[in-house]
Amino acid sequence: MKYALFALACLGFSAQVCAADAAATGAIIEDNLEGNIRDAAEVARDANRKPAEVLEFFGLEAEMKVLEISPASGYWSKILGPTLCDNGGELVFSVGVSNDFKSSVMNLEGLECASAINDDITLLNIPTFEFSEGDFDLVLTFWNLHNPPLDARENMNRAVFNALKPGGIYGVVDHTRRHMQPDNRAVGRRLDPVLVIKELIDVGFEFLNFSDLHYHPEDDLSLEVGTPGVRGNTDRFTLKFRKP
């Protein structure tokens, strides 16, 4: 409703004054960052995670159909849900969506348009598959791609490609590994962003852009991401892809 009112207000002004859908969505996101469904710990993470800036970079608009991959405890879901559900959009969750998440986060006020699909797919079980819904405008995954091995990661990325509408966007954020660094226990939850770009181009995506929103020069990329002092402050790549 807020989105529709903003759009109506824009009818009497020039395009320069009303900077289209992105500006309207940005205002809605900022409002939802203050929402009462978010707890104090989530709000405290905003300074580091920069959710408004990230969602603007990925091009979120309030009427989109969005798929969030493996939403964990719902940090992003509690922002995406009210932004979309109150404005004619749709939010879908998949890959490792827990029963606790379904019974708690998905029942929160503002997530009435949310649903979960492909319950059999988890980050540790990703065979060749297709999402049971498609025609998505935007697919988002935060700190998930490092979990599956290469073949499973390719299965998921190909399923994402097939589920997006032409022109749809795939937004990826994960912990940075040094380019060409061999596998070892310390960097097991990090990914080489160059490798990620190659993998997604091989699936069929166009690489559009990157952002330095999560650049942390103090992270030398050598320590496990859960190490005290590193946890929550890892260098992270933020990459934007498009389905042609």
C-alpha positions in Angstrom: 0.0 0.0 0.0 2.8 2.4 0.9 4.4 1.6 -2.5 1.2 2.3 -4.4 0.7 5.6 -2.6 4.2 6.7 -3.4 3.6 5.8 -7.1 0.4 7.8 -7.2 2.1 10.8 -5.6 4.7 10.7 -8.4 2.1 11.2 -11.1 2.1 14.9 -10.6 5.9 15.3 -10.6 8.7 14.9 -13.1 10.9 11.8 -13.4 13.7 13.8 -11.9 11.7 14.4 -8.7 10.4 10.9 -8.4 13.4 8.6 -9.0 11.2 5.6 -10.0 10.5 2.4 -8.2 14.0 2.0 -6.6 13.5 5.2 -4.6 10.1 4.2 -3.4 11.3 0.7 -2.4 14.3 2.3 -0.6 12.0 4.3 1.6 9.9 1.3 2.4 13.0 -0.7 3.3 14.2 2.0 5.6 10.8 2.0 7.3 10.9 -1.8 7.8 14.4 -1.7 9.3 12.6 -0.1 12.3 9.9 -2.8 12.3 8.8 -4.5 15.5 9.3 -8.0 14.2 13.1 -7.5 14.3 14.9 -8.1 17.5 17.7 -6.0 19.0 20.5 -8.4 17.9 19.3 -8.2 14.3 19.2 -4.4 14.4 22.7 -4.3 15.9 24.0 -6.2 12.8 22.7 -3.6 10.4 25.8 -1.4 10.6 27.9 -4.3 9.4 25.5 -6.0 7.0 24.1 -2.7 5.4 20.8 -4.3 4.4 19.3 -1.1 2.8 22.4 -0.6 0.6 22.7 -4.2 -0.3 19.0 -4.5 -1.4 19.3 -1.3 -3.4 22.4 -2.7 -5.1 20.6 -5.8 -6.1 17.7 -3.8 -7.4 14.9 -4.9 -5.1 11.5 -3.4 -5.9 8.5 -3.8 -3.7 6.2 -5.5 -6.2 8.8 -8.2 -7.2 8.6 -12.0 -6.8 11.7 -12.9 -4.8 13.3 -16.2 -3.8 15.5 -16.3 -0.7 17.9 -19.3 -0.5 18.4 -20.8 2.9 17.1 -18.0 5.1 18.6 -19.4 8.4 17.1 -17.4 11.3 15.5 -14.8 9.1 17.6 -11.7 9.3 17.0 -10.8 5.7 13.5 -12.4 5.6 12.2 -9.9 8.3 13.2 -7.0 6.0 12.1 -8.6 2.7 8.8 -9.9 3.9 7.1 -6.6 4.9 8.7 -4.8 2.0 7.1 -7.2 -0.5 4.0 -8.5 1.2 2.6 -5.0 1.9 3.1 -3.8 -1.6 1.9 -6.6 -4.0 5.1 -8.6 -4.0 5.8 -12.2 -3.1 8.5 -13.9 -1.0 9.4 -17.5 -1.4 12.0 -19.5 0.6 13.8 -22.7 -0.4 16.8 -24.9 0.4 17.2 -25.8 4.1 14.1 -24.0 5.4 13.7 -25.4 8.9 10.4 -26.3 10.6 11.3 -23.7 13.3 11.6 -21.0 10.7 8.3 -22.0 9.1 6.5 -21.9 12.5 8.1 -18.8 13.8 9.4 -16.4 11.2 6.9 -17.2 8.4 4.0 -16.6 10.8 5.2 -13.1 11.7 3.2 -10.0 10.8 4.2 -8.8 7.4 5.1 -12.2 6.0 1.6 -13.1 4.8 2.8 -13.5 1.2 5.6 -15.8 2.1 5.8 -19.5 1.2 8.4 -22.3 1.2 9.1 -24.8 -1.6 11.3 -27.9 -2.3 11.4 -29.1 1.3 13.6 -32.0 0.3 16.5 -29.8 -0.8 19.0 -28.7 1.8 22.5 -27.2 1.6 23.9 -30.7 2.2 21.6 -32.4 -0.3 21.4 -30.6 -3.6 21.0 -33.1 -6.5 20.0 -32.0 -10.0 16.6 -30.4 -9.4 14.2 -27.6 -10.4 12.5 -25.2 -8.1 8.8 -26.0 -7.9 8.0 -22.3 -8.7 9.5 -20.0 -11.2 9.3 -16.6 -12.9 11.2 -14.9 -10.1 12.4 -11.3 -10.6 15.2 -11.7 -8.0 17.0 -14.6 -6.2 19.1 -13.8 -3.1 21.6 -16.0 -1.2 23.6 -14.7 1.7 26.6 -16.8 3.1 25.3 -20.0 1.6 27.3 -20.8 -1.6 30.4 -21.9 0.4 28.4 -24.8 2.0 27.8 -27.2 -0.9 30.6 -28.9 -2.9 31.2 -27.8 -6.5 28.8 -30.2 -8.2 26.0 -29.4 -5.7 26.7 -25.7 -6.1 26.3 -26.0 -9.8 23.0 -27.9 -9.4 21.7 -25.1 -7.2 22.9 -22.3 -9.5 21.5 -24.0 -12.6 18.1 -24.3 -10.8 18.3 -20.6 -9.9 19.0 -19.7 -13.5 16.0 -21.8 -14.7 13.7 -20.3 -12.1 14.5 -16.6 -12.9 12.5 -14.8 -15.6 14.6 -13.4 -18.5 16.3 -10.3 -17.1 16.0 -11.5 -13.5 18.8 -10.9 -11.0 20.8 -13.3 -8.9 22.4 -11.6 -5.9 25.2 -13.4 -4.1 27.1 -12.5 -0.8 29.6 -14.8 0.8 32.9 -14.9 2.7 36.0 -14.1 0.6 38.8 -16.5 0.0 42.1 -15.4 -1.6 42.2 -16.1 -5.3 43.6 -19.6 -6.2 44.1 -20.4 -2.5 43.9 -24.2 -2.0 41.4 -25.8 0.2 42.2 -26.2 3.9 40.2 -26.3 7.1 40.8 -22.6 7.9 39.3 -21.3 4.7 36.6 -24.0 4.2 33.8 -21.5 4.6 35.3 -19.0 2.2 35.0 -18.9 -1.6 37.2 -17.3 -4.3 34.9 -14.7 -5.9 36.7 -15.2 -9.3 35.7 -18.9 -9.1 32.1 -17.9 -8.3 31.9 -15.5 -11.2 33.3 -18.2 -13.6 30.8 -20.9 -12.2 27.8 -18.6 -12.8 28.9 -17.5 -16.2 29.3 -21.2 -17.1 25.7 -21.8 -16.1 24.5 -18.9 -18.4 24.5 -15.8 -16.2 25.9 -12.4 -17.2 28.1 -10.8 -14.5 26.7 -7.3 -14.0 28.6 -5.7 -11.1 30.2 -6.0 -7.7 30.0 -3.9 -4.6 32.6 -3.0 -1.9 29.9 -2.7 0.7 31.4 -5.6 2.7 35.1 -4.9 2.1 37.1 -5.5 5.3 40.8 -4.8 4.7 41.5 -5.9 8.3 40.5 -9.5 7.3 43.6 -11.1 5.8 41.5 -14.0 4.5 43.5 -16.6 6.3 41.4 -17.4 9.3 38.2 -19.4 9.8 35.2 -17.2 9.5 34.0 -18.1 13.1 37.3 -17.1 14.7 36.8 -14.5 17.5 37.6 -11.1 16.1 36.9 -12.3 12.6 33.3 -13.5 13.1 30.9 -10.9 11.8 33.7 -8.9 10.3 34.9 -11.1 7.4 35.6 -9.6 4.0 32.6 -10.6 1.9 32.1 -10.4 -1.9 28.8 -8.9 -3.1 28.1 -9.9 -6.7 25.2 -9.2 -9.1 24.3 -11.5 -12.0 21.5 -11.4 -14.6 19.8 -14.0 -16.6 19.9 -12.9 -20.3 
